[in-house]
C-alpha cells in the first residue's frame, strides 16, 4: 500500500465514511492566501519543480537549515535542481513533521507520484514532475480549476492599484479572485523612512495630497472604497497583539506629524498611534459590512543578520508570548460600544492563547449572522495535525464548532491546496473517533451537514463573497 492512500489519517470506519461521503468532494473557498494576483492573472506556467514547490516556502527553508543545508540552496543562487536535491535529502529527516505528510500529499495530488522522496528517488521525481508541469491543468489557473477552488482572497496592500484583480474579474476565470485590505504599512511610525515612503505611495494610489492625519485617513478610506468596488470584503492585520491605549485625535496627529518629519515613534507613541488607527480601520470595516481578520502572536524577524541580508518572510519568525486578553477585550469592547464592531476572524499563533481567544469572542457574539465572531483556523506554527486538533477542540469546548468557517491555505504557493484535504481528514478523524466512542450520536443527518458546512458552506455564507458554482468531481 502506498504511504498516501485513500484512507490516510482516517483511523476508524466512521471517519472513513464521513470523509469519503461528506468531506472529500466539497469545493474550496480559500479566504486567506498570499498567492500573487499577477500569477493568477497571467496564468503563470512553472518552469520546474523547484520553482513551483520551493520558491518562497519558508517552512521548507527552516527544515533545510535545521538539516545543515547552506543558505544558497534555500534562498540563494544555487541552480534549481541543486535546490530540489537539497530538499529531497532533507525530506527523510522530516518524519513526524507535517512537512513529510504535505510533501507526499502534494507529489501524489499534483503529479501522481507515490514514491517516497529522498536522494535516491529525486532524479525520477524531478523528471516526472517537470514533464507533468507542461500540462495545462498545472498552470496557476489550471490548478485552481483542478482543486475546485470556487473563490480565493489574496492579501493586498492599500497602495496596490488592483490592476491584476480588475483584469482577472474581466477574464472569465471560473474561480472568483478577491483582494484583501492589509494596511500594516500604515502603522510604521516607528520607522519613519519606511513609513514616509509608504505614505507617498498611498498618496499616489489615492490621488490625494497627504499633509496631515486627516488627509491620511481620507486617503485610506478612499482606498478602502476602491477595494470594496473590486469585490473586497475582508481586511487583515498582522500584529503581535491588540493595542488599546486609545489617544485623542490631537495626540495621534502629533505622532503622525513627527513621523512625517523623520522622527521615529517610541514604543509608547507607537502603541497609541496603532490603537487609534485600529479603531479607525474597525469603523471602516463595520460601515461597509466587511470581515476583519486579526492575526495575533507572531514574533517576527528574530535573526537580525538574516533580516538584513534576506528581508522578511524568509523563515526567521517564531511564536510570541505576549499577554493577549486585556488589550483584546478593550479593543473589541471599544468598537462594540460605538456599534462599530465588524465580523471578526481571530487567529492565534501561540496555543496558550486558544482558550483565551475563544472565550473572549463569546463576549461579542450575537446576530444577525451565526458565528459572527470566528476563532480562525490553526495558523502558521499551529498548522499541524496536532495544532488543528487543538483549534477544533478549543472551539468545540467553548463555542460552536458547527458554525466554524473552516480551513485556508495562508500560502504563497500554488502547491498548497492539499492542506484543505489534510484538514478535512483530521476533522473527520476527530468526529469519527467521537462517534465511535459514543460521545456523539451515530447519525449522519447530524455529522454529515456539520462536516459539509465546515468544509465549504459556512465560509460561503459568512463571508458574503460570490463564489463560482462549478461542477464537482
N, C-alpha and C positions, 0 to 999 in steps of 0.2 A: 504493500500500500504506500502511495506517495505521502510525503510529510503533510502537504496541503491537500486534504481530501474533502469530500462533501460534508463530512461531519466534524471537521476541525473545530476544536474548543467546545463542542456540544457534548456534554458529558452524560446526559441522560436521554432516555427515549422521548420524554416530554419536550426537552429542549430541542431535540432534532425535529420533532413535529412542528413546534412553534416557529422555528427558524424557516424551515422549508415551505410552510404553508402561509405564513403571515409576514415574515421579515424580508426574505431573500429578494423578492421581486419588487419591493417598494422603490419608487423613484427617489431621487436625491434633490433636496433643496439645501445647497451649501451656502449658508447665510453669513459665513465669515471666512474669507480666504485672503491670501496675499498674491493671488495669481495676477500677472501683469495684463491689464486690459489690452495693451498693444499686441501681446502674443495671441490673444483670442481674436482680436480684430483682423490681424494679418494671417491668421490660421497657420501659426508657426509650425514648420516641419523641423524635426530634431535630427541633427547630423549623425549622432551616435548615442550609445547607451550612457556614456559619461555625461553628455550634455543634458539629457532628459532626467537623469537619475541622481547625479552628484552636484549639479550646478545649484549653488545657494543652499544646500542641505546641511545646516549646522548640526543636526542630530548625528548624521554620519561623520561629519568632521570631528566632533567631540570623541566619538568612539575610535576613530583612526588615531587621533592624538594620544588617547589613552593606551593605544596599542603600539605606541612608539613611532608612528608614521611621521615623517618630516612634513613641514607645512607646505612645501611646494607641491605635494601630492593632494593637499586639501584645497587651499585657496590660491596656490601658486601657479607657476608656468609650466609644470610638467605636462607632457603630452596626454591627450585624453585616455589612451589605452593604459598608460602608466598609472593614471589616477584610478581608473577602474580596477586595475590589478591590485593596487594598494588596498582598495576597498574589499575586493574578493579575499585577500589574505586576512583581512580583519574579521570578516563575517563569522568564521567558526569560533572566534573569541567573544561573540555577542550572545552566546547561549544564555537564556534567561533574561536577556534584554529584549524589549519588544521589537527592536530593530531586526532580530532574527526572524520573528514572525512576519513583520512587514515586508522584509526583503523577499521572502519566498512567496508571500501572497502576491506581491507586485510582479515578480517574474512569471508566475502562473497566469494571473489575470490579464496581463498586457501581452505576454509573448508565448503563452502556452508551455513554458519551461518548467519542468518538475524536478530537475536535478538540484541537489543542494549546492550552493555556491561556495567554492573555495578556490585555492590557487590552481588545482588540477582541472577543475571544470571551467575556469574562467575563459580560456580561449574559445571553447564551444559556445558558451553563453553569450560572449561578445559577438561572435559571428552570427548566431541565430537571431539575437535581439536586433542587431543592426540591419539585418535583412528584413526583418518584420517592420522596422521603423519606416520603411519605404511605402507601406500600405496607407491608404487614405484614412483609415479609422484610428491611426495613431498620430495624426496631426493634432494641434491644440483643439480645434473644433471637433474633429473626429472622436477624440477621447471623451468629450462632453456628451456626445451622442451615444457612444458605446456604453457609458456608465449611467445612462438615463438621468443626466443632470438636468432637471427641469428649469432650475434657476440658480444663480450664484451671485454673491456680492463680493466685489473686490474691495480693497482698502485704499482710499484715495485722499491726497492732501487737498485742502481747500484751494490751494493755488493752482491745482491741475485744471486745464481748460476743458477737460472731459471730452475732447475731440474723438478719442477712440471709442468712448461709450456711445456717442452720437452715431458714429459710423456702424457700430455693432447693431444698434437699435434699428437702423435703416437697412441692414444687410439681409434680413430674413432668417437669421440664425434661429434655430428652434429653441435653443437654451436662452432664457432671458438673463441678461447680464446687467447688474445694477451697481452703481458706485456706493461706497460708504464714506461718510464725512469723518475724517480723522484729523482733528486740528491740534495735535500735540505741539506743533511748531509755534502756536500762539502763546504758549506758556513759558518760553525760553528766556525770560527776562534776566535770568542768572548768567546767560551767555550772550551779551549784547551783540557781538559780531554776527552770530548765527541768527539771533532774533531780528536784527535790523535787515539782514538780507532776506529773511522770510517775510517780514512786513512789506518790504519793497516788492516782492513777488506778489503778495496779496493785493497790493495797490494796483499793480498792473492787471492782475486777473479780474479784479472787480471794477476796473476803470474808475478808481477813486483816489483822491489825494488824502493821505493819512498823516495828519499832523498832531492829532490829539486822540485821547482814548475814545471819545465819541465817534470819531472818524473810523477808528479801528473796529469798533463794534458794528458800525454801519457796513463796513466792507465785509466783515464776517457774516453778517445777516444776509447781505446780497449774495454771497457765495452759497450760503445755506439754501437760499431760494433757487439758485441755479441748479444745485444738486437735486432739489426737490423736483424741479421741472424735468430733470434727466431720469427720474424714477427712484431716486434715493429715498429710503425710508428708515435708514439706520445711521446712527453716529457711533463713534468708538473712541475710547480714551485709554491709553496705556499709562497707568500711574502706579507708583509704589503703594499708595494708599489714598483714601479720600482726604481732602483738605477742608477744614471747617473753621478757619479763622477769618470770618467774614468782615471785610473792611468797608468803610464808606466809599462811595464813588470817588470822592476827592482824594482819598488815600491811594486807591487803585490808580487814579490818573497821575498822581505824583510818581508812583513806581514806574508807570509806563513812560513818562517824560524822561526820567533819569536813564532808563534803559535805552531810549532813543538817542540820548546824548552820550551813550557809551559807558554808563556806569552800571556795573553788574549788581543785581539784587542779591542781598544776603539771604540766608535761609528763612528768616522771619518774613522779609518782604516777599520772597518767592512764594511762601505759603499763603500770604494774604492775597497776592495777585491771582494765584491759581484758584483760591477759594472764590474770589469774585467772578472770574471767567467761567468756572464750572457751573455756577448758578446761572450765568448768562446763557451758556450752552443748554442747560436744562430747560430754561424757559423757551428757547428757540425750538427745541425738540417737542416739547409739550404743545406748543402753538400749532405746529404742523403735523401733529399726530405721529411722530417718529418713535422708534425704539432706541433707547440709549444703551450701549454696551460699555461696561466698566471692567477692564482687565486690570486686576489689582494683585500686587505681591511679588513682582519680579525685581530682582536686584541686578541691574544691567551693567555691562561693560566693566567687569571686575578687574580685568587684566589691562592695566594702563598701557603697557608697551604694545600689546596686541591691538588695542583700540587705536592707538596712534598709527600703527602700521597697516591695519586691515579695515578699520571702521566698525560700525555697529552691525549687529545681526550676523556675526561670524562665529558664534558658539562660545562666548565668554560671559554668559549670563547664568544666574542661579536663583534659587528660592530666596525671597526676602522674609524677614521675621518681624515686621512692624506690628504693633497693636492696631487692630483694624476697627473694632466695634464702635468706639465713642465718636470718632470723626465720621464714619459711615452713617451712623444714626443721625448725627447733626445735619449732614448734607441732605439725606433723604427727607428728614423732617422739615428742613427749611423750605425745600421745594414743595412739599406737601402742604405746608401752611399757606403758601402762596397759590395753592391749587394749580401748580405748575410742575407736578411730578409726572414725567413721561413713563411709559413702559420701560422697565429696566431688565437687562440681562447682566448678571453679576458673576464674573469668573474669578476663582481664586487660584493662585499658583502654589500656595502652601497648604497642605492638607490639614494643618492645625486650624485653619480658618473655616473649614467646611461647615461645621455646625453653627459657628457664629454667623456666617452669611445666610444660611437657610433660615435660621431663627429670626434674623433681622428683617429679611424680606417679608416674613409673615406679618410683620407690624404694619405693612403698607399694601397688603393685598386688598382686593375689592374691585368690583365691576369697572367698566362694563364687559371686559373681556376676561374669561377664566385664565388663571395663571398669569396675571398681569405682571407680577414681579417674578422673574425667572432666575433660578440657580443654574448658571451656564454649565455646559458640558465640561468634562475633565480637560484641563488646558495645559499645554506645554509639558512640564515635567510630570504632570499627572496623567498624561495621555498614554496610559499603560493599561494592561488588563486589570491590575490591582487598583490603579487610580480611578478607572472607570467604575469599578465596583464600589469604591469608596464614595464617589459622587452620587451614584444611584442609591446607595444605602442611606446617605445623609438626607437626600431629598425625600426618599420614601419614609424615613422616620419622622421628619419634621414638616413635611409639605405634602404635595400631591404629585406622585410620580406620573399619574395618568395625564397631567397637563404639561409635562416636560416637552420642550420643543426639539430635543434630540441632538444629534451629532453634527459636527462640522469638521472641515479639514484643517483650518488655520495654517495653510501651507502655501509655499511659493512654488510647489512642484505639481505638474500635471500627473505625476505618478502616485499621488496620494489618495486617489479615490477608494482603494480597498480599505482605507481607515473606516469608512462607513460600514463596510462588511464586517470588519473586526469588531466595531462597536455593537453591531446587531447580533453577532454571535455571542458576545459577552452578555448582552441584555437577555437573550433567550436562554442562555445557560443559567443565569441568575433566577429568572422567573420559573424555568423548568425545575430547578432544584427546589424552589419554594413549594411548587405544586406537589412534587413527589414526596416532600417532607410533610405534607398536609398543612402547610402554612398558608396556602391559597387554595381556593376551590379548583378542582379539576374540571373546568368549564371553559371551553374555547370561546363561548359567547362573551366571557369576561376577558380572558387573556388575549384572544386574537385582536380585538379592537385596541386594547391597550398597546400592543406591540406595533400595530399598523400606525396608530396615531403618533407614537413617539418617533417612529422611523421617518414619517413624512407629513401627515395631515396636520398635526399640531403646529408645526412651523409654518405651513402654508396659511393656516387660519390666523395665526398670531401676528405674523409679520406684515400682512397687508400687501404682499408682493404678488404681482401677477406671474404665474408660472405656466410654462407651456404644458399642454396636455398630450404629449407624445405617447406613442404606444409603448407598453411594457413588453419585455420578452422574458 
